[in-house]
Amino acid sequence: MKLTRIVTGALFVSLAAGSALAAKGKDKRKPQAIEAPPQYVILAFDGSLSNEFWKESQDFADTVTTEGIDGKKTTVKFTYFVNPPYYLDPAKKSAYQTPGLNKPVSCIGWSKSRDTVVPRIDLTNRAYKRGHEIGSHANSHCDQTGVDKSNPMYGRRWGLKEWMSEFKQFNDIFFNLFRVNGLSPSAANPKGFDFDKSDIIGFRAPLLAHTPEMWPALKANGFKYDTSKSSEPTYWPQRHPTGIWNMPLGTIKIAGTNRTTYSMDYNFMCRQTACASISEKLSDAEYLRLKNQMLDSYKYYFKINYFGGRGPIHIGHHFSKWNRGAYWVAMKEFAQFVCNKPGVRCVTYREYVSWLENLERNESSTLAAYRSGQFNRLRDDGTIKNIATPVLADVRLEETMDGLQVMTELAVEDRMPALGWRKRLSVNFQPIEANEATMTKEAFVKQVGQGNSALVRASLVTRDGVEVNASTFKYENVGTPEETVTGPLEDRAMQGETIEAHTMEE
């Protein structure tokens, strides 16, 4: 028998289009007197390293109008979840002692140089003064659950003690940056920030990794909300038993596929290009496909809430411009499309929590009606297209004694000629010669180089060469006894952001 290893990874592709919103019967509910709540859209960033992006994102926000928390016209406001190691001179990193490791370890690194620290402080203060929110993304961005074998925190699961230390160190470093770094205060901000630790009320856990002890630690440190979890896209926020508001990312449908992912740029990149930024290899057409797929997915996420139950929209991005900036451009186009619509408020998490708590205190029956959807809903105006309901098909990579080959189900194979599709094998996102779907192991080792690493991608493409689905695997130590294969990498689209979400350039 020739088969020595099967590298499987079932992904699916749309074979037939149909409406994702099934036709519903006549709505038998009686019209409600209560008006619909505002549609809240919350646009947030993790990171804080790039001074250029601090300025660019704030300048963009100033160009888009929306309703404020009071219903008056204003400009879009962002929430920034920051990491204090990015505000530390690398020579001063001992100011932070990673809980569980008891030494200065930051899985996402430190500021690039001492000279970048004061400008970063000034830009963060600038954001706050313009009405944006500053939240916490903790410090080291390692794996608090201790389950990732590749992470320095492996086997060191955080309990209450570690979480409490992390939050204390965040404040001790972040609100004493001039002293900790041995820097002179800037003329623009001689006292540092115009805000203090009481203004940091929101948290997003690194890697979206949390343990049960995180919640009481959040409560003890004055946090009001957490946005480290995920939920269905129409979820209305509830309080955790500790009293902390749960503000999860949406698990949303990806346009043109039968797959879902979190409403976050890194997760889209994992689904589209196997968690790798391939800017230099993207054609103009492929760039547009990636950008528009995210944009259409975000618009549909908005649609089912704006014309539905009015659950908040949560979008989470990073200080990066992966894949030629496709995701940042999609986010900007999304904001421009939705934020100035009637009843839409593109505000900070802090503002949204304030609105919820005001209802909770003074209009609890109204909040209950909102959560149950008992209000006059806006009629769908047809300006946002639905997402197709596809038929499932499988594409996978198999390895035999003869080499690597792209495989799919027999039923799909029979239909591919009529659909104009073909199978394609790529190494490091470069299709092999003549767009063949097979490659000998000898040729693979020769191309990659013995002992090196490579991404191998099995895909289905149209007659025009446009990729419609793929399954990607990482080969390490190619052609040696230590060769390993992991994947499909697309599965990371349903996991928390990894360290690379902060360390990958662009």
C-alpha positions as CSV (number, residue, x, y, z in Angstrom):
1,M,0.0,0.0,0.0
2,K,1.5,3.3,-1.1
3,L,-0.2,5.6,1.4
4,T,2.1,6.6,4.2
5,R,0.4,9.7,5.6
6,I,-2.8,11.5,5.1
7,V,-2.8,15.2,5.9
8,T,-6.5,16.0,6.3
9,G,-8.3,19.2,6.7
10,A,-11.9,19.5,5.5
11,L,-12.8,22.9,4.2
12,F,-15.8,23.7,2.2
13,V,-16.8,25.8,-0.8
14,S,-20.1,27.2,-2.1
15,L,-21.6,25.2,-5.0
16,A,-24.9,26.9,-5.0
17,A,-26.1,30.2,-3.9
18,G,-29.2,31.0,-1.8
19,S,-30.4,33.4,0.7
20,A,-28.9,33.1,4.2
21,L,-32.0,34.7,5.6
22,A,-34.7,32.1,5.2
23,A,-38.0,33.5,4.1
24,K,-40.1,34.0,7.1
25,G,-43.8,33.8,7.5
26,K,-45.9,36.8,8.4
27,D,-44.7,38.3,11.7
28,K,-47.6,37.6,14.1
29,R,-46.3,39.9,16.9
30,K,-48.5,42.9,17.6
31,P,-46.8,46.2,16.8
32,Q,-44.9,47.5,19.8
33,A,-45.1,51.1,21.0
34,I,-41.5,51.1,22.0
35,E,-39.0,52.4,19.5
36,A,-36.0,50.5,18.4
37,P,-32.8,51.1,20.4
38,P,-29.8,52.7,18.7
39,Q,-27.6,50.4,16.7
40,Y,-24.2,50.4,18.5
41,V,-21.0,49.7,16.5
42,I,-17.8,49.3,18.5
43,L,-14.6,49.5,16.6
44,A,-11.5,48.5,18.7
45,F,-7.8,47.8,18.3
46,D,-5.3,45.6,20.1
47,G,-1.7,46.5,20.2
48,S,-0.3,50.1,20.5
49,L,3.2,49.7,19.1
50,S,3.1,51.6,15.8
51,N,3.2,55.3,16.4
52,E,2.3,55.8,12.7
53,F,-0.9,53.8,13.1
54,W,-1.8,55.6,16.3
55,K,-1.9,58.8,14.3
56,E,-3.4,57.4,11.1
57,S,-6.3,55.7,12.9
58,Q,-7.1,58.8,14.9
59,D,-7.0,61.0,11.8
60,F,-9.3,58.6,10.0
61,A,-11.8,58.7,12.8
62,D,-12.0,62.4,12.6
63,T,-13.3,62.1,9.0
64,V,-16.4,59.9,9.7
65,T,-19.5,61.3,11.3
66,T,-21.9,59.3,13.5
67,E,-24.4,59.8,16.4
68,G,-22.8,60.1,19.8
69,I,-24.0,58.5,23.0
70,D,-26.3,61.5,23.4
71,G,-27.7,61.2,19.9
72,K,-25.9,64.3,18.7
73,K,-23.7,64.4,15.7
74,T,-20.0,63.7,16.4
75,T,-17.1,61.7,14.9
76,V,-16.3,58.0,15.2
77,K,-14.6,56.9,18.4
78,F,-12.3,53.9,18.8
79,T,-11.3,51.8,21.8
80,Y,-7.6,51.0,22.1
81,F,-6.5,48.0,24.2
82,V,-2.8,48.7,25.0
83,N,0.2,46.8,26.3
84,P,2.7,48.6,28.6
85,P,5.7,46.6,27.3
86,Y,5.4,48.7,24.2
87,Y,5.9,51.8,26.4
88,L,9.1,50.4,28.0
89,D,12.7,51.1,26.9
90,P,14.1,47.6,26.2
91,A,16.8,48.4,28.7
92,K,14.2,48.9,31.4
93,K,12.2,45.8,30.8
94,S,13.1,44.4,34.3
95,A,10.4,46.8,35.5
96,Y,8.0,44.0,34.5
97,Q,8.2,40.5,36.0
98,T,6.0,38.1,34.2
99,P,3.6,36.3,36.6
100,G,4.4,32.6,36.8
101,L,7.9,33.1,35.3
102,N,9.2,35.8,37.7
103,K,11.4,37.3,35.0
104,P,10.9,39.9,32.3
105,V,9.3,38.0,29.5
106,S,7.1,39.7,26.9
107,C,5.8,37.4,24.2
108,I,5.2,40.4,21.9
109,G,8.5,42.2,22.6
110,W,9.1,45.7,23.9
111,S,9.3,49.2,22.3
112,K,11.7,49.2,19.4
113,S,13.8,51.9,20.9
114,R,13.9,54.4,23.8
115,D,13.3,57.3,21.3
116,T,9.8,55.9,20.4
117,V,8.4,55.9,24.0
118,V,7.6,59.6,24.6
119,P,5.9,60.0,21.1
120,R,3.8,56.9,21.9
121,I,2.8,58.5,25.2
122,D,1.9,61.7,23.5
123,L,-0.2,59.9,20.8
124,T,-2.0,57.8,23.4
125,N,-2.9,61.0,25.3
126,R,-4.0,62.6,22.0
127,A,-6.4,59.7,21.5
128,Y,-7.9,60.1,24.9
129,K,-8.3,63.9,24.5
130,R,-10.2,63.3,21.3
131,G,-12.7,61.0,23.0
132,H,-11.3,57.6,22.2
133,E,-11.1,55.0,25.0
134,I,-7.9,53.4,26.4
135,G,-8.4,49.9,27.7
136,S,-6.1,47.1,28.9
137,H,-4.7,44.2,26.8
138,A,-2.5,43.2,29.8
139,N,1.3,43.1,29.6
140,S,3.2,40.1,28.2
141,H,0.6,38.7,25.8
142,C,1.6,35.1,26.7
143,D,-0.8,32.2,27.2
144,Q,-2.4,32.5,30.6
145,T,-4.1,29.1,30.3
146,G,-0.7,27.4,30.1
147,V,-1.8,24.9,27.5
148,D,0.2,26.0,24.5
149,K,3.4,24.0,24.3
150,S,5.2,26.6,22.2
151,N,4.5,29.3,24.7
152,P,6.9,30.4,27.5
153,M,3.9,30.0,29.9
154,Y,3.3,26.4,29.1
155,G,2.3,24.5,32.2
156,R,1.9,27.6,34.3
157,R,-1.8,28.3,34.3
158,W,-2.7,31.6,35.9
159,G,-4.8,31.7,39.1
160,L,-6.0,34.7,41.0
161,K,-2.5,35.6,42.3
162,E,-1.1,35.9,38.8
163,W,-4.0,37.9,37.4
164,M,-3.8,40.3,40.4
165,S,-0.1,40.7,39.8
166,E,-0.6,41.4,36.1
167,F,-3.2,44.1,36.6
168,K,-1.1,45.8,39.4
169,Q,2.0,45.8,37.2
170,F,0.0,47.2,34.3
171,N,-0.9,50.2,36.4
172,D,2.5,50.5,38.1
173,I,4.3,50.7,34.7
174,F,1.7,52.5,32.6
175,F,1.0,55.4,34.9
176,N,4.7,55.9,35.9
177,L,6.3,55.7,32.4
178,F,8.6,58.7,32.7
179,R,10.0,57.5,36.0
180,V,10.2,53.8,35.0
181,N,12.0,54.7,31.8
182,G,14.2,57.4,33.3
183,L,12.8,59.9,30.7
184,S,12.1,63.5,31.0
185,P,8.4,64.4,30.6
186,S,7.4,65.9,27.3
187,A,6.4,69.5,27.0
188,A,3.0,68.4,25.6
189,N,2.2,66.1,28.5
190,P,4.4,66.9,31.4
191,K,2.3,64.8,33.8
192,G,2.0,61.9,31.5
193,F,-1.5,60.9,30.7
194,D,-4.6,63.0,31.2
195,F,-6.3,59.9,32.6
196,D,-5.6,57.5,35.4
197,K,-6.2,53.9,36.3
198,S,-9.8,54.6,37.2
199,D,-10.4,55.3,33.5
200,I,-9.2,51.9,32.4
201,I,-12.5,50.0,32.8
202,G,-12.2,47.6,29.8
203,F,-10.1,44.4,29.2
204,R,-9.3,42.1,26.3
205,A,-7.2,39.1,27.3
206,P,-4.1,38.3,25.3
207,L,-4.8,35.5,22.9
208,L,-8.4,35.8,24.1
209,A,-7.2,33.3,26.7
210,H,-8.8,33.4,30.1
211,T,-9.2,31.3,33.2
212,P,-12.0,31.4,35.8
213,E,-9.9,33.4,38.2
214,M,-9.7,36.3,35.7
215,W,-13.2,37.5,36.5
216,P,-12.8,38.1,40.2
217,A,-9.5,39.8,39.5
218,L,-11.2,42.1,37.0
219,K,-13.8,43.0,39.6
220,A,-11.2,43.7,42.2
221,N,-9.3,46.0,39.9
222,G,-12.2,48.2,38.9
223,F,-12.9,46.8,35.4
224,K,-16.5,47.1,34.2
225,Y,-16.4,44.9,31.0
226,D,-14.4,42.2,29.3
227,T,-14.2,41.5,25.6
228,S,-12.2,38.2,25.6
229,K,-15.0,35.8,24.6
230,S,-17.1,35.1,21.5
231,S,-20.8,34.6,20.9
232,E,-23.5,34.4,18.2
233,P,-23.6,37.6,16.2
234,T,-26.9,38.9,17.6
235,Y,-26.0,38.6,21.3
236,W,-27.1,41.3,23.7
237,P,-24.5,41.8,26.5
238,Q,-25.2,40.3,29.9
239,R,-23.3,40.5,33.2
240,H,-21.0,37.7,34.4
241,P,-21.8,36.5,38.0
242,T,-19.0,38.8,39.2
243,G,-20.9,41.8,37.7
244,I,-18.5,42.3,34.8
245,W,-20.2,43.0,31.5
246,N,-19.5,40.3,28.9
247,M,-18.8,42.0,25.5
248,P,-17.8,39.1,23.2
249,L,-16.6,39.3,19.6
250,G,-19.1,38.1,17.1
251,T,-18.8,34.7,15.5
252,I,-19.8,35.8,12.0
253,K,-20.4,34.2,8.6
254,I,-17.7,34.7,6.0
255,A,-19.1,35.9,2.7
256,G,-19.0,33.3,-0.1
257,T,-18.2,30.4,2.2
258,N,-19.9,28.0,4.6
259,R,-17.5,29.0,7.4
260,T,-17.5,31.4,10.3
261,T,-14.8,33.3,12.1
262,Y,-14.5,35.9,14.8
263,S,-15.0,39.6,13.9
264,M,-11.3,40.2,14.0
265,D,-8.7,40.9,11.3
266,Y,-6.2,38.3,12.4
267,N,-8.9,35.6,12.2
268,F,-9.9,36.6,8.7
269,M,-6.3,36.4,7.7
270,C,-6.1,32.8,9.1
271,R,-9.1,31.8,7.1
272,Q,-8.0,33.5,3.9
273,T,-4.2,33.2,3.8
274,A,-3.4,30.7,6.6
275,C,-2.4,33.3,9.2
276,A,0.3,34.6,6.9
277,S,0.6,38.1,5.4
278,I,1.5,37.6,1.7
279,S,1.4,41.3,0.6
280,E,4.2,40.9,-2.0
281,K,2.4,37.9,-3.6
282,L,-1.1,39.4,-3.8
283,S,-2.4,40.5,-7.2
284,D,-4.7,43.5,-7.4
285,A,-7.6,41.2,-8.0
286,E,-6.7,38.9,-5.0
287,Y,-6.2,41.9,-2.7
288,L,-9.7,43.1,-3.7
289,R,-11.2,39.7,-3.0
290,L,-9.7,39.5,0.5
291,K,-10.8,43.1,1.3
292,N,-14.3,42.7,-0.1
293,Q,-14.9,39.4,1.6
294,M,-14.3,41.0,5.0
295,L,-16.3,44.0,4.1
296,D,-19.3,42.0,2.9
297,S,-19.0,39.8,6.0
298,Y,-19.0,42.8,8.3
299,K,-21.9,44.4,6.4
300,Y,-24.0,41.2,6.8
301,Y,-23.1,41.2,10.5
302,F,-24.4,44.7,10.7
303,K,-27.5,43.9,8.6
304,I,-28.9,41.1,10.8
305,N,-28.7,43.4,13.8
306,Y,-29.7,46.8,12.3
307,F,-32.8,45.3,10.7
308,G,-33.1,42.8,13.5
309,G,-32.6,42.7,17.2
310,R,-30.1,45.5,17.4
311,G,-27.3,43.6,19.3
312,P,-24.1,45.6,19.3
313,I,-21.5,45.1,16.5
314,H,-18.0,44.3,17.8
315,I,-15.0,44.7,15.5
316,G,-11.5,44.0,16.7
317,H,-8.4,44.8,14.7
318,H,-4.7,45.2,15.3
319,F,-2.0,47.9,14.6
320,S,-1.1,46.1,11.4
321,K,-1.7,46.3,7.6
322,W,-1.5,42.7,6.6
323,N,-2.1,41.6,3.1
324,R,-1.5,45.0,1.6
325,G,-3.7,46.6,4.2
326,A,-6.8,44.8,3.0
327,Y,-8.3,44.5,6.5
328,W,-7.6,48.1,7.6
329,V,-9.2,49.3,4.3
330,A,-12.2,47.1,4.9
331,M,-12.6,48.4,8.4
332,K,-12.5,52.0,7.1
333,E,-15.0,51.3,4.3
334,F,-17.3,49.6,6.8
335,A,-17.2,52.6,9.2
336,Q,-17.9,54.9,6.3
337,F,-20.8,52.8,5.2
338,V,-22.6,52.3,8.5
339,C,-21.6,55.0,11.0
340,N,-23.7,57.8,9.5
341,K,-26.8,55.7,9.0
342,P,-29.9,56.8,11.0
343,G,-29.8,55.6,14.6
344,V,-26.2,54.2,14.3
345,R,-23.7,55.1,17.0
346,C,-20.0,54.2,16.4
347,V,-18.8,54.8,20.0
348,T,-16.4,53.3,22.6
349,Y,-17.0,50.4,24.8
350,R,-17.0,52.8,27.7
351,E,-19.8,54.8,26.2
352,Y,-21.9,51.7,25.4
353,V,-21.5,50.4,28.9
354,S,-22.6,53.7,30.3
355,W,-25.7,53.5,28.1
356,L,-26.5,50.0,29.3
357,E,-26.0,50.8,32.9
358,N,-28.3,53.9,32.7
359,L,-31.0,51.7,31.3
360,E,-30.4,49.0,33.9
361,R,-30.8,51.6,36.7
362,N,-33.6,53.7,35.3
363,E,-35.4,51.8,32.6
364,S,-35.0,48.1,33.3
365,S,-38.3,47.2,31.5
366,T,-37.0,49.0,28.4
367,L,-33.7,47.1,28.5
368,A,-35.7,43.8,28.9
369,A,-37.8,44.7,25.8
370,Y,-34.7,45.5,23.8
371,R,-33.1,42.2,24.7
372,S,-36.2,40.2,23.8
373,G,-36.6,42.1,20.5
374,Q,-39.9,43.6,21.5
375,F,-39.7,46.9,19.6
376,N,-40.6,48.3,16.2
377,R,-37.9,46.9,13.9
378,L,-36.6,48.8,10.9
379,R,-37.7,47.4,7.5
380,D,-34.8,45.9,5.5
381,D,-34.1,48.4,2.7
382,G,-32.2,45.9,0.6
383,T,-29.0,47.9,0.5
384,I,-26.9,45.1,2.0
385,K,-26.8,41.8,0.2
386,N,-27.4,38.5,1.9
387,I,-24.7,35.8,2.2
388,A,-25.2,32.7,0.1
389,T,-26.1,29.3,1.7
390,P,-23.6,26.9,0.1
391,V,-23.5,23.2,-0.5
392,L,-20.6,21.5,1.3
393,A,-17.6,20.1,-0.5
394,D,-14.3,18.8,0.8
395,V,-10.8,19.7,-0.3
396,R,-7.7,18.2,1.4
397,L,-4.0,17.5,1.1
398,E,-2.8,13.9,1.0
399,E,0.7,12.7,1.2
400,T,1.7,9.3,-0.3
401,M,5.0,7.6,-0.8
402,D,5.1,9.3,-4.2
403,G,4.5,12.8,-2.9
404,L,1.8,15.4,-2.2
405,Q,-1.5,15.7,-3.9
406,V,-4.8,17.7,-3.7
407,M,-7.8,15.5,-3.2
408,T,-11.6,16.1,-3.0
409,E,-14.7,14.0,-2.8
410,L,-15.6,11.9,-5.8
411,A,-19.0,13.6,-6.1
412,V,-17.3,17.0,-6.2
413,E,-14.7,15.7,-8.7
414,D,-17.4,14.7,-11.1
415,R,-19.0,18.2,-10.9
416,M,-15.8,20.2,-11.3
417,P,-15.6,20.3,-15.1
418,A,-19.1,21.8,-15.3
419,L,-18.2,24.3,-12.6
420,G,-15.0,25.2,-14.3
421,W,-12.9,24.4,-11.2
422,R,-9.6,22.6,-10.9
423,K,-7.4,21.5,-8.1
424,R,-4.1,23.4,-7.3
425,L,-1.1,22.7,-5.1
426,S,1.0,25.6,-3.9
427,V,4.2,25.9,-1.9
428,N,4.6,29.1,0.0
429,F,1.7,30.5,-1.9
430,Q,3.4,29.9,-5.3
431,P,1.5,27.4,-7.5
432,I,3.7,24.6,-8.7
433,E,4.5,24.4,-12.4
434,A,1.6,24.1,-14.8
435,N,-0.8,24.4,-11.9
436,E,-0.5,20.7,-11.2
437,A,-2.3,19.2,-8.2
438,T,0.5,16.7,-7.4
439,M,4.2,17.0,-6.5
440,T,6.8,14.4,-5.8
441,K,8.4,14.4,-2.4
442,E,11.8,14.7,-4.1
443,A,10.8,17.8,-6.0
444,F,9.2,19.3,-2.8
445,V,12.4,18.8,-0.8
446,K,14.5,20.2,-3.7
447,Q,12.3,23.3,-3.9
448,V,12.1,24.0,-0.2
449,G,15.5,22.9,0.8
450,Q,16.3,20.1,3.3
451,G,15.7,21.1,6.9
452,N,13.7,24.2,6.0
453,S,10.0,25.0,6.5
454,A,7.2,25.6,4.0
455,L,3.5,26.2,3.8
456,V,1.7,23.7,1.5
457,R,-1.7,24.7,0.3
458,A,-4.3,22.5,-1.4
459,S,-7.0,24.6,-3.1
460,L,-9.9,24.7,-5.5
461,V,-9.7,27.5,-8.1
462,T,-11.9,28.8,-10.9
463,R,-11.1,28.6,-14.6
464,D,-9.8,32.2,-14.1
465,G,-7.4,31.0,-11.4
466,V,-9.3,32.6,-8.6
467,E,-8.9,30.6,-5.4
468,V,-12.3,29.8,-3.9
469,N,-11.2,27.5,-1.0
470,A,-8.1,26.1,0.5
471,S,-6.5,24.0,3.2
472,T,-3.0,24.9,4.3
473,F,-0.3,23.0,6.3
474,K,3.0,23.9,7.8
475,Y,5.9,21.6,7.1
476,E,9.0,22.0,9.3
477,N,12.4,20.3,9.0
478,V,11.5,19.2,5.5
479,G,13.1,16.0,4.2
480,T,14.6,15.1,7.6
481,P,13.6,12.4,10.2
482,E,12.3,15.3,12.3
483,E,9.9,16.5,9.7
484,T,6.5,17.6,11.2
485,V,3.3,18.7,9.7
486,T,0.7,20.9,11.4
487,G,-2.7,22.1,10.2
488,P,-5.0,23.0,8.6
489,L,-3.9,26.4,9.6
490,E,-7.3,27.8,8.7
491,D,-8.6,26.2,11.9
492,R,-7.0,29.1,13.8
493,A,-9.7,31.3,12.5
494,M,-11.9,30.0,15.3
495,Q,-9.2,30.5,18.0
496,G,-7.9,33.5,19.8
497,E,-5.3,35.7,18.2
498,T,-1.8,34.4,18.5
499,I,1.5,36.1,19.4
500,E,2.1,36.7,15.7
501,A,-0.9,39.1,15.6
502,H,1.4,41.6,17.3
503,T,4.8,40.5,16.1
504,M,4.1,40.0,12.4
505,E,5.3,43.0,10.4
506,E,3.0,45.2,8.4
